[in-house]
Amino acid sequence: MLTLRLVRRFGTRSHLGAGNTYNKALSSKKKQVKIDEPALFKLKKEKNPEKLFQLFKENAHNKIVIENRYVFEDTVSRLAGAGRFDYIENLLEHQKSLPQGRREGFIIRIIMLYGKAGMIENAVKTFYDMHLYGCPRTVKSFNAALKVLTQSHDLEAIESFLSAVPEKFDINIDILSVNTVISSFCEMGILEKAYLFMVEMEKLGITPDVFTYTILISAFYRANRWQIGDGLWNLMARKGCMPNVATFNVRIQFMVNMGFAWEANKLLKLMKRIGITPDEVTYNLVIKGFFRVENLEMAKRIYSALCGAGFKPNSRIYHTMIHYLSRAGEFDLAYSMCRDVMQKNWFPSSDTIKRLLEGLCKDGTEENMAKARFLIILAKKKIPPFSSDTLNVMRSIIARS
């Protein structure tokens, strides 16, 4: 049984010539740049999967290439996109046999790259075979393999790995291990199991942190099981675990979804009172909450408070304002915001722009028609562009007026 095996394994242990030499080095460095820069450039530009594979293989010993995380990840990503998993396996298995294969950090990268390519069995096997490369295992590589394994959503495989592997390799799991498992269980919809796992691990001496509670609270709220979500919030407070911005945002999102705009606003004020600075997500949620209950004045006041607090509204906040202002018939303010964000290439959805165009064209005044025509000009500059059909629909709104 998973719990008993974990109890037996973990108990309550804690986790946690000077001139000539310089000239030679300088000369060597210059030569290295001449060799390495073209390799990085060629790898970035190469589109053919076979040539990309060959080019990377040729540079298997080139430290500038293999230590460049972006190049490594980009190469694997493009080979995966082309369905050349055989090339990925060839490259990564070869890398493990080289001197860098003795470093745990490098093997962790290999495990995660296999995971990003969806090659879960290869990732887990890499962890099991680390001793073959002379590479030590710690909880870090265990967590990497566990993270990839959870992508499978195979409950039996996850529990087997969690139960057997730490004992086999003398690894003590930590809170990151616990949060990875809980997050996976929540994604699979087995919320009770996720909660009980937290309880079991706490008994073994692994104290839940704010991320543990946030994952669980979010999952129970999304499942509309708010009583348990609220209970976890209270439990976190009793345990002395301080919520962070993400935890507050999860609770505020639930309040907004339930139509409790004023309660969401109270949470915003509570954050400030206890020294937690709300972020753009917080403000956007509260603004949306007041719009949803048709309290436009409070929504606009929260927007003003955001600006007054020194935040520069991001595209999401602008889009929320434009969308709901247009729905409420506040077309002048919606136009001003829409014009400003479109000039920054922050475009609301085409439906929101269409609604705003219809509102501006409704009374047919020359001033509003000019505003509508200007929005069309801006819409044509969108990168990536709106489809021709979408632009034609926008133009037809003006043409009908």
Disulfide bonds with the S-S distance in Angstrom:
none
